Amino acid sequence: MSNGEGIDQNNQNSDTEIHAVHRAVMDALTITIGDAISAISILLGSEEDYKEQQGKIDNLKNMIQQVNDLTEKVKTLNQQIYKNKDIV
């Protein structure tokens, strides 16, 4: 195996790992968005007392924060990926 073949194999492995990380993050993001949509539909479809609604609103705010955090992590991962690709 020549050195070029080894580098190509490493790049392929790296790409596979990158895609796996992207997929995992996107799956988590999709689940969180689905949970947020479910929470919104519950809030809109029911007329419960104020404390229950406030608790659901708090949960929704937490989910939105999770989506924001995941979005930032995806941005960071993308920056790291493309930074590392420039090095290789």
N, C-alpha and C positions, 0 to 999 in steps of 0.2 A: 504494500500500500504506500503510495507516495504521500508526501506531506500535503499536497493539494487535496487528495482524497480524504485525508483525515480532517482537514478543515471543513470540507463540504459535509462530511458526516456530522461534525460538531454543529455546524449551522443548521442541519436538518433536525438534530435532536433539540437544539435551542428553539427552533421554530415550533416544534411539536409541544415543547414545554410552555412556550409563550401562548400558543393557542389554547392549551389546557387551562392556563391561568385566566386568560380572557374569558373562556367559556364558564369557568367557575364563578368569576365575578359577575358576568352578565346573568347567569342563572340566579345568583343571590339577589341581584338588582331586580330581576323580573319578579321573583317571589315577593320581595318587599313592596314593589309597586302593586302587585295583586292584593297583598294584604291591605295596603292603603285604600285601594278601590273598594274592597270589601267593607272596610271601616266607614268610608264615605257613604256607601249605599245603606249601611245600617243606620247611620246618623240621619240620613234623609228619609228613610222609610219608617222610622219609629218616633213615637212621641213619649219618650220616657222622662222621668224627672231630671232636674237640672244637674244633680250630682253624677248620675250615670252618664249623661251627655258630656259633662265636663271631663269625666274619666276617659271617654272615647275620644274626645278632642285631644286630650293629652297623649293618648296612644297614637293618634294620627300624627301629632307633632313629632313624636319620637320616631315614627316610621319615616316621615319626611326627612328628619335629620339623618336617619340611617341611609336613605337614598342619596342625600347630599354627601355623606361620608364615603359611600361606595363610589360615587361619581368622582370624587377627589382621588380615591385610590386608583381608579381606572386611569385617570389622567397621569398620576404619578407613575403607574406601571408602564403606560405608553411612553412617557418621557424616558424612563429607564431602559426600555426595550430599544427605542430608536437611538438612544445615546450609546448603548452597548453594541448595536449593529454598526454604528459608525466606527467603533474601535476595532471590530473584527474586520 
